[in-house]
Amino acid sequence: MNIHHLELFYYVARHGGISTAVRHMPYGIQQPAVSSQIRQLETALRVRLFDRKPFKLTPEGDKLLAFARPFFDHVDAVGAALGKPEPEQVRIGGSEALLRDHMPAVMQRVKKHHPGLRLAMHAGFQPQLETELRNRELDLAFVTALQPRVGPGLRRSVLLRMPLVLIVHRKSRIKSAAELWSRERIDEPLVSSVPAPDNIFQKGLKRMGVEWRPSIEATSLQLVTWYVAHGHGIGVNLNLPELVRHPQVRVLPLEGFDPVEIVAIWRGEPTPMIRAIVNESRRYAHEKFPEIAGDKPVE
């Protein structure tokens, strides 16, 4: 029996399939290579080890896993006991703008107390990042919350609560949002970003009995301001100077709309490192945006 093939089978059996196993392997390997080597193992043993769809170990697969698991389950622990401690790694997810503009400052502070910390950053949106947290592909994520709660098994801490605003071109005759709500129909194109700000804005419109659907959906909040500045409509954005400051736009406050929350989410009880990163992120948010900062520190 090829011992490397046995290791691959262990990961496939442990994670319930080849594609999932590939994401959890401690070294890089492509899915076709794993499939090929598992077939070689089955050929060598002259048995089928598992059904592919849906995944299920055969009786022979159960026996082989029972043999392999005691060894492979303890490889990391033995390595840690024999060698020098591995620097802790934290895998962090978030929007590209957040990871680019804010996380470097936060992590610089964290590394003062944890100089050996290793980081892996991954950009994405909330639903994708929540899935990766549940699949243990991420340790921590910073997202724009779509719902007031996160899914089962996850915990969250609110870092910022940011008010929504409308932005209009500086030459627009509209002086307030109330002017729009008083109309029977709003003809100006709505420029929005997806997903969170537009979702919350649409819920607020629905409460007032106003219908106004986006004509332009931008991929970032910065693009919303850019389109409004170039005369393409009225935008819904977050009331942050870095997003709405532009010589060609004016900001109109929105009353009666829920704020957009930026939250940190993680699985279960936070590790000391997760707690340190979340609390440092919260301190950073309080210093940079004191009027809209959120929850108390994570205990």
Number of C-alpha atoms within 10 A of each C-alpha: 10 10 10 12 17 18 18 20 27 22 22 24 22 15 16 17 20 21 15 15 21 21 18 16 13 9 7 9 12 11 14 12 11 19 16 11 17 22 17 15 22 17 11 11 12 10 14 16 23 21 12 11 7 9 13 15 20 14 13 14 20 14 12 17 21 12 12 15 15 10 11 15 12 11 10 10 11 11 12 12 9 9 9 8 9 11 11 12 13 17 16 22 29 22 18 14 13 14 18 13 9 14 19 12 14 19 16 13 16 19 13 10 10 15 12 12 16 13 12 11 16 15 17 15 19 21 13 11 24 25 13 16 21 16 15 15 16 21 21 26 27 29 24 20 23 18 12 7 10 17 14 9 11 15 16 23 20 21 27 23 20 21 19 24 23 24 28 25 23 16 11 13 8 14 12 14 16 13 10 15 16 10 10 9 11 15 10 14 17 20 26 30 21 13 17 19 25 22 15 19 22 18 14 17 16 12 10 12 10 18 12 17 14 18 14 17 17 18 12 17 22 17 18 26 30 18 18 24 23 11 16 19 23 25 32 26 28 21 20 13 8 10 16 24 15 16 9 16 23 20 21 18 14 19 12 10 18 16 19 23 24 20 22 25 27 26 22 11 12 17 12 9 15 20 16 18 22 27 22 19 23 25 19 19 19 17 11 12 16 12 12 15 21 21 15 12 16 14 9
